[in-house]
Amino acid sequence: MGEYQAGGVIIVLGLNADKNIVGNFPCTGMHGGKMILRSDCKGVVFPKNARVSPAEKEDIDEIYPYVKEFCDCFGFDTDEIMNAEFTVITPDSNNPYKQMYVGN
């Protein structure tokens, strides 16, 4: 999940997951955007280039309209879904692959 993510936002609700909601090697090569997981992410191993932190109010406010639309479409309770711990993953550098390119 999120391998080589270069931009945008991925929201993972993990509604049917027992533990690791993103599988193995999440965010490998991530160099842009952000991923927001409905989980405390304990036991999830992220690569060194990923910054992992608890979601702030601004993050929750950002995803709320999308989660609400999802819940409205598929019959879930928005408040129940949002009443959980969320984790934000962002890249730890602006251009981790800079060394791979030839300068002009």
N, CA, C and O atoms as CSV, one atom per row, in Angstrom:
chain,resi,resn,atom,element,x,y,z
A,1,MET,N,N,0.838,-1.177,0.000
A,1,MET,CA,C,0.000,0.000,0.000
A,1,MET,C,C,0.884,1.240,0.000
A,1,MET,O,O,1.792,1.362,0.822
A,2,GLY,N,N,0.621,2.138,-0.903
A,2,GLY,CA,C,1.344,3.403,-0.957
A,2,GLY,C,C,2.760,3.299,-1.494
A,2,GLY,O,O,3.563,4.215,-1.314
A,3,GLU,N,N,3.075,2.182,-2.155
A,3,GLU,CA,C,4.415,2.015,-2.697
A,3,GLU,C,C,4.684,3.085,-3.751
A,3,GLU,O,O,3.916,3.235,-4.702
A,4,TYR,N,N,5.747,3.808,-3.583
A,4,TYR,CA,C,6.164,4.888,-4.484
A,4,TYR,C,C,5.083,5.955,-4.633
A,4,TYR,O,O,4.952,6.565,-5.694
A,5,GLN,N,N,4.322,6.178,-3.586
A,5,GLN,CA,C,3.298,7.230,-3.620
A,5,GLN,C,C,3.985,8.574,-3.830
A,5,GLN,O,O,4.918,8.922,-3.106
A,6,ALA,N,N,3.521,9.325,-4.822
A,6,ALA,CA,C,4.153,10.591,-5.169
A,6,ALA,C,C,3.284,11.796,-4.825
A,6,ALA,O,O,3.773,12.926,-4.856
A,7,GLY,N,N,2.022,11.590,-4.502
A,7,GLY,CA,C,1.140,12.698,-4.184
A,7,GLY,C,C,-0.227,12.189,-3.784
A,7,GLY,O,O,-0.479,10.984,-3.771
A,8,GLY,N,N,-1.099,13.111,-3.461
A,8,GLY,CA,C,-2.463,12.765,-3.102
A,8,GLY,C,C,-2.582,12.202,-1.697
A,8,GLY,O,O,-1.618,12.174,-0.932
A,9,VAL,N,N,-3.782,11.757,-1.380
A,9,VAL,CA,C,-4.075,11.222,-0.055
A,9,VAL,C,C,-4.710,9.841,-0.212
A,9,VAL,O,O,-5.655,9.665,-0.981
A,10,ILE,N,N,-4.182,8.872,0.519
A,10,ILE,CA,C,-4.778,7.546,0.587
A,10,ILE,C,C,-5.379,7.402,1.973
A,10,ILE,O,O,-4.699,7.636,2.973
A,11,ILE,N,N,-6.648,7.019,2.041
A,11,ILE,CA,C,-7.330,6.800,3.320
A,11,ILE,C,C,-7.636,5.311,3.416
A,11,ILE,O,O,-8.321,4.753,2.559
A,12,VAL,N,N,-7.124,4.672,4.466
A,12,VAL,CA,C,-7.372,3.252,4.673
A,12,VAL,C,C,-8.169,3.108,5.960
A,12,VAL,O,O,-7.675,3.422,7.043
A,13,LEU,N,N,-9.408,2.630,5.840
A,13,LEU,CA,C,-10.277,2.500,7.015
A,13,LEU,C,C,-10.102,1.169,7.728
A,13,LEU,O,O,-10.376,1.083,8.925
A,14,GLY,N,N,-9.663,0.150,7.046
A,14,GLY,CA,C,-9.406,-1.137,7.676
A,14,GLY,C,C,-10.615,-1.729,8.373
A,14,GLY,O,O,-10.496,-2.262,9.476
A,15,LEU,N,N,-11.761,-1.643,7.753
A,15,LEU,CA,C,-13.003,-2.093,8.398
A,15,LEU,C,C,-13.058,-3.592,8.612
A,15,LEU,O,O,-13.737,-4.051,9.530
A,16,ASN,N,N,-12.371,-4.360,7.802
A,16,ASN,CA,C,-12.400,-5.817,7.932
A,16,ASN,C,C,-11.053,-6.399,8.337
A,16,ASN,O,O,-10.838,-7.607,8.232
A,17,ALA,N,N,-10.156,-5.550,8.794
A,17,ALA,CA,C,-8.811,-6.017,9.146
A,17,ALA,C,C,-8.728,-6.342,10.632
A,17,ALA,O,O,-9.278,-5.631,11.473
A,18,ASP,N,N,-8.035,-7.419,10.933
A,18,ASP,CA,C,-7.833,-7.800,12.321
A,18,ASP,C,C,-6.642,-7.087,12.938
A,18,ASP,O,O,-6.677,-6.722,14.113
A,19,LYS,N,N,-5.583,-6.883,12.154
A,19,LYS,CA,C,-4.384,-6.266,12.696
A,19,LYS,C,C,-3.715,-5.367,11.686
A,19,LYS,O,O,-4.058,-4.187,11.615
A,20,ASN,N,N,-2.783,-5.860,10.905
A,20,ASN,CA,C,-2.027,-5.050,9.962
A,20,ASN,C,C,-2.902,-4.681,8.768
A,20,ASN,O,O,-3.135,-5.511,7.890
A,21,ILE,N,N,-3.382,-3.456,8.732
A,21,ILE,CA,C,-4.353,-3.070,7.698
A,21,ILE,C,C,-3.729,-2.715,6.355
A,21,ILE,O,O,-4.452,-2.468,5.389
A,22,VAL,N,N,-2.400,-2.683,6.274
A,22,VAL,CA,C,-1.760,-2.308,5.014
A,22,VAL,C,C,-0.850,-3.383,4.444
A,22,VAL,O,O,-0.185,-3.146,3.436
A,23,GLY,N,N,-0.801,-4.546,5.054
A,23,GLY,CA,C,0.035,-5.612,4.537
A,23,GLY,C,C,1.506,-5.358,4.768
A,23,GLY,O,O,1.888,-4.578,5.641
A,24,ASN,N,N,2.322,-6.019,3.981
A,24,ASN,CA,C,3.774,-5.905,4.127
A,24,ASN,C,C,4.340,-4.766,3.292
A,24,ASN,O,O,3.836,-4.476,2.207
A,25,PHE,N,N,5.369,-4.133,3.789
A,25,PHE,CA,C,6.138,-3.106,3.095
A,25,PHE,C,C,5.327,-1.868,2.691
A,25,PHE,O,O,5.484,-1.384,1.571
A,26,PRO,N,N,4.468,-1.345,3.570
A,26,PRO,CA,C,3.695,-0.155,3.200
A,26,PRO,C,C,4.606,1.060,3.046
A,26,PRO,O,O,5.594,1.200,3.767
A,27,CYS,N,N,4.274,1.917,2.124
A,27,CYS,CA,C,4.938,3.209,1.907
A,27,CYS,C,C,6.381,3.086,1.448
A,27,CYS,O,O,7.137,4.051,1.556
A,28,THR,N,N,6.782,1.938,0.944
A,28,THR,CA,C,8.137,1.772,0.437
A,28,THR,C,C,8.330,2.695,-0.760
A,28,THR,O,O,7.564,2.637,-1.722
A,29,GLY,N,N,9.336,3.534,-0.705
A,29,GLY,CA,C,9.607,4.468,-1.793
A,29,GLY,C,C,8.703,5.678,-1.814
A,29,GLY,O,O,8.731,6.444,-2.777
A,30,MET,N,N,7.905,5.876,-0.790
A,30,MET,CA,C,6.992,7.027,-0.735
A,30,MET,C,C,7.812,8.320,-0.804
A,30,MET,O,O,8.772,8.493,-0.053
A,31,HIS,N,N,7.426,9.223,-1.710
A,31,HIS,CA,C,8.148,10.487,-1.798
A,31,HIS,C,C,7.223,11.677,-1.990
A,31,HIS,O,O,7.677,12.760,-2.361
A,32,GLY,N,N,5.940,11.493,-1.742
A,32,GLY,CA,C,4.987,12.593,-1.801
A,32,GLY,C,C,3.644,12.150,-1.260
A,32,GLY,O,O,3.407,10.960,-1.054
A,33,GLY,N,N,2.771,13.112,-1.031
A,33,GLY,CA,C,1.425,12.827,-0.540
A,33,GLY,C,C,1.407,12.386,0.901
A,33,GLY,O,O,2.368,12.581,1.645
A,34,LYS,N,N,0.281,11.778,1.287
A,34,LYS,CA,C,0.155,11.240,2.637
A,34,LYS,C,C,-0.835,10.111,2.656
A,34,LYS,O,O,-1.735,10.034,1.820
A,35,MET,N,N,-0.661,9.233,3.623
A,35,MET,CA,C,-1.577,8.124,3.841
A,35,MET,C,C,-2.130,8.276,5.255
A,35,MET,O,O,-1.381,8.544,6.195
A,36,ILE,N,N,-3.423,8.106,5.399
A,36,ILE,CA,C,-4.059,8.182,6.711
A,36,ILE,C,C,-4.736,6.848,6.977
A,36,ILE,O,O,-5.617,6.416,6.233
A,37,LEU,N,N,-4.304,6.207,8.056
A,37,LEU,CA,C,-4.788,4.875,8.395
A,37,LEU,C,C,-5.641,4.921,9.652
A,37,LEU,O,O,-5.269,5.559,10.637
A,38,ARG,N,N,-6.773,4.252,9.621
A,38,ARG,CA,C,-7.633,4.125,10.799
A,38,ARG,C,C,-7.083,2.986,11.654
A,38,ARG,O,O,-7.590,1.865,11.643
A,39,SER,N,N,-6.024,3.319,12.395
A,39,SER,CA,C,-5.310,2.319,13.182
A,39,SER,C,C,-4.255,3.028,14.019
A,39,SER,O,O,-3.843,4.142,13.697
A,40,ASP,N,N,-3.821,2.384,15.088
A,40,ASP,CA,C,-2.678,2.915,15.836
A,40,ASP,C,C,-1.376,2.437,15.212
A,40,ASP,O,O,-0.301,2.898,15.596
A,41,CYS,N,N,-1.456,1.525,14.259
A,41,CYS,CA,C,-0.326,1.000,13.473
A,41,CYS,C,C,0.712,0.265,14.309
A,41,CYS,O,O,1.852,0.104,13.875
A,42,LYS,N,N,0.338,-0.176,15.484
A,42,LYS,CA,C,1.260,-0.992,16.272
A,42,LYS,C,C,1.516,-2.293,15.512
A,42,LYS,O,O,0.578,-2.950,15.060
A,43,GLY,N,N,2.752,-2.649,15.381
A,43,GLY,CA,C,3.112,-3.861,14.672
A,43,GLY,C,C,3.318,-3.676,13.179
A,43,GLY,O,O,3.773,-4.601,12.506
A,44,VAL,N,N,2.995,-2.505,12.645
A,44,VAL,CA,C,3.233,-2.240,11.227
A,44,VAL,C,C,4.665,-1.731,11.085
A,44,VAL,O,O,5.068,-0.807,11.791
A,45,VAL,N,N,5.420,-2.319,10.193
A,45,VAL,CA,C,6.802,-1.903,9.970
A,45,VAL,C,C,6.837,-0.986,8.749
A,45,VAL,O,O,6.533,-1.397,7.629
A,46,PHE,N,N,7.216,0.266,8.998
A,46,PHE,CA,C,7.331,1.248,7.921
A,46,PHE,C,C,8.805,1.449,7.573
A,46,PHE,O,O,9.670,1.249,8.426
A,47,PRO,N,N,9.104,1.840,6.332
A,47,PRO,CA,C,10.495,2.079,5.947
A,47,PRO,C,C,11.049,3.346,6.604
A,47,PRO,O,O,10.298,4.170,7.126
A,48,LYS,N,N,12.363,3.481,6.566
A,48,LYS,CA,C,13.017,4.636,7.191
A,48,LYS,C,C,12.599,5.952,6.551
A,48,LYS,O,O,12.630,6.989,7.214
A,49,ASN,N,N,12.214,5.938,5.293
A,49,ASN,CA,C,11.875,7.187,4.608
A,49,ASN,C,C,10.444,7.651,4.898
A,49,ASN,O,O,9.991,8.629,4.303
A,50,ALA,N,N,9.731,6.981,5.787
A,50,ALA,CA,C,8.347,7.362,6.107
A,50,ALA,C,C,8.269,7.949,7.518
A,50,ALA,O,O,8.820,7.386,8.464
A,51,ARG,N,N,7.592,9.065,7.647
A,51,ARG,CA,C,7.346,9.703,8.933
A,51,ARG,C,C,5.956,9.259,9.396
A,51,ARG,O,O,4.972,9.463,8.685
A,52,VAL,N,N,5.874,8.658,10.573
A,52,VAL,CA,C,4.627,8.110,11.109
A,52,VAL,C,C,4.265,8.884,12.369
A,52,VAL,O,O,5.078,9.007,13.285
A,53,SER,N,N,3.024,9.413,12.413
A,53,SER,CA,C,2.599,10.175,13.585
A,53,SER,C,C,1.087,10.055,13.774
A,53,SER,O,O,0.355,9.793,12.820
A,54,PRO,N,N,0.625,10.248,15.012
A,54,PRO,CA,C,-0.822,10.242,15.242
A,54,PRO,C,C,-1.478,11.383,14.462
A,54,PRO,O,O,-0.892,12.454,14.306
A,55,ALA,N,N,-2.683,11.147,13.979
A,55,ALA,CA,C,-3.407,12.169,13.229
A,55,ALA,C,C,-3.748,13.344,14.133
A,55,ALA,O,O,-4.119,13.168,15.294
A,56,GLU,N,N,-3.618,14.540,13.583
A,56,GLU,CA,C,-3.995,15.784,14.263
A,56,GLU,C,C,-5.417,16.143,13.832
A,56,GLU,O,O,-5.967,15.537,12.913
A,57,LYS,N,N,-5.994,17.116,14.492
A,57,LYS,CA,C,-7.357,17.565,14.172
A,57,LYS,C,C,-7.471,17.960,12.695
A,57,LYS,O,O,-8.472,17.661,12.044
A,58,GLU,N,N,-6.444,18.631,12.173
A,58,GLU,CA,C,-6.465,19.061,10.767
A,58,GLU,C,C,-6.546,17.867,9.822
A,58,GLU,O,O,-7.220,17.927,8.794
A,59,ASP,N,N,-5.860,16.788,10.172
A,59,ASP,CA,C,-5.906,15.571,9.347
A,59,ASP,C,C,-7.306,14.967,9.357
A,59,ASP,O,O,-7.830,14.569,8.316
A,60,ILE,N,N,-7.899,14.907,10.535
A,60,ILE,CA,C,-9.252,14.350,10.675
A,60,ILE,C,C,-10.250,15.216,9.913
A,60,ILE,O,O,-11.131,14.700,9.226
A,61,ASP,N,N,-10.107,16.536,10.039
A,61,ASP,CA,C,-10.989,17.449,9.303
A,61,ASP,C,C,-10.844,17.271,7.793
A,61,ASP,O,O,-11.824,17.375,7.056
A,62,GLU,N,N,-9.635,17.005,7.341
A,62,GLU,CA,C,-9.377,16.820,5.913
A,62,GLU,C,C,-10.077,15.577,5.361
A,62,GLU,O,O,-10.628,15.616,4.262
A,63,ILE,N,N,-10.058,14.484,6.111
A,63,ILE,CA,C,-10.631,13.243,5.581
A,63,ILE,C,C,-12.116,13.079,5.873
A,63,ILE,O,O,-12.778,12.248,5.251
A,64,TYR,N,N,-12.650,13.858,6.809
A,64,TYR,CA,C,-14.046,13.685,7.212
A,64,TYR,C,C,-15.018,13.673,6.026
A,64,TYR,O,O,-15.841,12.760,5.947
A,65,PRO,N,N,-14.965,14.641,5.100
A,65,PRO,CA,C,-15.935,14.615,3.991
A,65,PRO,C,C,-15.866,13.338,3.148
A,65,PRO,O,O,-16.890,12.846,2.673
A,66,TYR,N,N,-14.664,12.809,2.966
A,66,TYR,CA,C,-14.509,11.583,2.177
A,66,TYR,C,C,-15.072,10.367,2.917
A,66,TYR,O,O,-15.731,9.511,2.327
A,67,VAL,N,N,-14.798,10.315,4.208
A,67,VAL,CA,C,-15.319,9.208,5.008
A,67,VAL,C,C,-16.836,9.286,5.082
A,67,VAL,O,O,-17.518,8.263,5.017
A,68,LYS,N,N,-17.365,10.495,5.216
A,68,LYS,CA,C,-18.827,10.673,5.269
A,68,LYS,C,C,-19.463,10.211,3.963
A,68,LYS,O,O,-20.475,9.509,3.977
A,69,GLU,N,N,-18.881,10.597,2.849
A,69,GLU,CA,C,-19.414,10.174,1.550
A,69,GLU,C,C,-19.369,8.647,1.429
A,69,GLU,O,O,-20.332,8.031,0.972
A,70,PHE,N,N,-18.258,8.041,1.836
A,70,PHE,CA,C,-18.133,6.589,1.816
A,70,PHE,C,C,-19.234,5.953,2.667
A,70,PHE,O,O,-19.909,5.022,2.227
A,71,CYS,N,N,-19.406,6.460,3.880
A,71,CYS,CA,C,-20.411,5.903,4.800
A,71,CYS,C,C,-21.824,6.064,4.252
A,71,CYS,O,O,-22.648,5.157,4.366
A,72,ASP,N,N,-22.099,7.218,3.660
A,72,ASP,CA,C,-23.424,7.454,3.075
A,72,ASP,C,C,-23.692,6.480,1.924
A,72,ASP,O,O,-24.809,5.981,1.782
A,73,CYS,N,N,-22.686,6.212,1.113
A,73,CYS,CA,C,-22.844,5.320,-0.040
A,73,CYS,C,C,-22.998,3.852,0.365
A,73,CYS,O,O,-23.733,3.098,-0.272
A,74,PHE,N,N,-22.296,3.456,1.434
A,74,PHE,CA,C,-22.234,2.031,1.762
A,74,PHE,C,C,-22.907,1.670,3.082
A,74,PHE,O,O,-22.770,0.546,3.564
A,75,GLY,N,N,-23.636,2.628,3.671
A,75,GLY,CA,C,-24.456,2.320,4.838
A,75,GLY,C,C,-23.710,2.164,6.156
A,75,GLY,O,O,-24.163,1.429,7.033
A,76,PHE,N,N,-22.584,2.837,6.310
A,76,PHE,CA,C,-21.855,2.816,7.572
A,76,PHE,C,C,-22.182,4.063,8.380
A,76,PHE,O,O,-22.676,5.050,7.836
A,77,ASP,N,N,-21.908,4.016,9.674
A,77,ASP,CA,C,-22.122,5.150,10.565
A,77,ASP,C,C,-20.832,5.981,10.608
A,77,ASP,O,O,-19.803,5.509,11.090
A,78,THR,N,N,-20.894,7.202,10.109
A,78,THR,CA,C,-19.715,8.065,10.030
A,78,THR,C,C,-19.097,8.306,11.398
A,78,THR,O,O,-17.880,8.211,11.553
A,79,ASP,N,N,-19.924,8.617,12.394
A,79,ASP,CA,C,-19.389,8.893,13.726
A,79,ASP,C,C,-18.685,7.670,14.305
A,79,ASP,O,O,-17.650,7.801,14.958
A,80,GLU,N,N,-19.232,6.498,14.072
A,80,GLU,CA,C,-18.615,5.273,14.572
A,80,GLU,C,C,-17.259,5.040,13.902
A,80,GLU,O,O,-16.289,4.670,14.563
A,81,ILE,N,N,-17.199,5.258,12.592
A,81,ILE,CA,C,-15.943,5.079,11.848
A,81,ILE,C,C,-14.903,6.100,12.309
A,81,ILE,O,O,-13.736,5.759,12.499
A,82,MET,N,N,-15.326,7.340,12.487
A,82,MET,CA,C,-14.387,8.405,12.842
A,82,MET,C,C,-13.970,8.365,14.311
A,82,MET,O,O,-12.983,8.994,14.693
A,83,ASN,N,N,-14.707,7.637,15.126
A,83,ASN,CA,C,-14.377,7.526,16.547
A,83,ASN,C,C,-13.331,6.424,16.741
A,83,ASN,O,O,-13.594,5.402,17.376
A,84,ALA,N,N,-12.152,6.654,16.184
A,84,ALA,CA,C,-11.070,5.670,16.237
A,84,ALA,C,C,-9.748,6.419,16.185
A,84,ALA,O,O,-9.702,7.619,15.915
A,85,GLU,N,N,-8.703,5.702,16.443
A,85,GLU,CA,C,-7.365,6.268,16.340
A,85,GLU,C,C,-6.942,6.250,14.875
A,85,GLU,O,O,-7.148,5.256,14.179
A,86,PHE,N,N,-6.352,7.344,14.410
A,86,PHE,CA,C,-5.856,7.449,13.046
A,86,PHE,C,C,-4.367,7.773,13.082
A,86,PHE,O,O,-3.889,8.453,13.990
A,87,THR,N,N,-3.647,7.281,12.093
A,87,THR,CA,C,-2.211,7.518,11.970
A,87,THR,C,C,-1.933,8.108,10.596
A,87,THR,O,O,-2.526,7.702,9.597
A,88,VAL,N,N,-1.020,9.072,10.565
A,88,VAL,CA,C,-0.645,9.737,9.313
A,88,VAL,C,C,0.772,9.327,8.940
A,88,VAL,O,O,1.674,9.328,9.778
A,89,ILE,N,N,0.953,8.977,7.672
A,89,ILE,CA,C,2.273,8.640,7.161
A,89,ILE,C,C,2.585,9.601,6.024
A,89,ILE,O,O,1.796,9.755,5.091
A,90,THR,N,N,3.742,10.244,6.110
A,90,THR,CA,C,4.216,11.163,5.084
A,90,THR,C,C,5.678,10.826,4.787
A,90,THR,O,O,6.345,10.189,5.601
A,91,PRO,N,N,6.174,11.250,3.629
A,91,PRO,CA,C,7.581,10.998,3.340
A,91,PRO,C,C,8.480,11.813,4.261
A,91,PRO,O,O,8.110,12.907,4.687
A,92,ASP,N,N,9.651,11.283,4.565
A,92,ASP,CA,C,10.571,11.937,5.485
A,92,ASP,C,C,11.543,12.879,4.790
A,92,ASP,O,O,12.381,13.491,5.452
A,93,SER,N,N,11.452,13.005,3.496
A,93,SER,CA,C,12.310,13.947,2.784
A,93,SER,C,C,11.589,14.430,1.542
A,93,SER,O,O,10.626,13.810,1.092
A,94,ASN,N,N,12.056,15.533,0.992
A,94,ASN,CA,C,11.419,16.099,-0.189
A,94,ASN,C,C,11.720,15.307,-1.458
A,94,ASN,O,O,10.871,15.206,-2.343
A,95,ASN,N,N,12.915,14.752,-1.548
A,95,ASN,CA,C,13.292,14.034,-2.754
A,95,ASN,C,C,14.292,12.928,-2.411
A,95,ASN,O,O,15.490,13.081,-2.653
A,96,PRO,N,N,13.809,11.823,-1.853
A,96,PRO,CA,C,14.734,10.770,-1.426
A,96,PRO,C,C,15.457,10.078,-2.575
A,96,PRO,O,O,16.423,9.352,-2.340
A,97,TYR,N,N,15.012,10.286,-3.809
A,97,TYR,CA,C,15.630,9.607,-4.945
A,97,TYR,C,C,16.511,10.547,-5.763
A,97,TYR,O,O,16.886,10.217,-6.889
A,98,LYS,N,N,16.842,11.696,-5.221
A,98,LYS,CA,C,17.641,12.694,-5.927
A,98,LYS,C,C,18.950,12.091,-6.442
A,98,LYS,O,O,19.376,12.396,-7.556
A,99,GLN,N,N,19.588,11.234,-5.636
A,99,GLN,CA,C,20.865,10.646,-6.028
A,99,GLN,C,C,20.740,9.720,-7.246
A,99,GLN,O,O,21.754,9.335,-7.829
A,100,MET,N,N,19.537,9.365,-7.629
A,100,MET,CA,C,19.355,8.462,-8.767
A,100,MET,C,C,19.339,9.199,-10.105
A,100,MET,O,O,19.411,8.565,-11.158
A,101,TYR,N,N,19.246,10.536,-10.075
A,101,TYR,CA,C,19.095,11.292,-11.296
A,101,TYR,C,C,20.369,12.077,-11.613
A,101,TYR,O,O,21.110,12.462,-10.708
A,102,VAL,N,N,20.615,12.309,-12.887
A,102,VAL,CA,C,21.781,13.088,-13.322
A,102,VAL,C,C,21.387,14.552,-13.281
A,102,VAL,O,O,20.339,14.944,-13.794
A,103,GLY,N,N,22.243,15.353,-12.664
A,103,GLY,CA,C,22.001,16.806,-12.624
A,103,GLY,C,C,22.207,17.427,-13.981
A,103,GLY,O,O,22.997,16.928,-14.782
A,104,ASN,N,N,21.504,18.517,-14.251
A,104,ASN,CA,C,21.641,19.210,-15.547
A,104,ASN,C,C,22.805,20.170,-15.509
A,104,ASN,O,O,23.081,20.844,-16.501
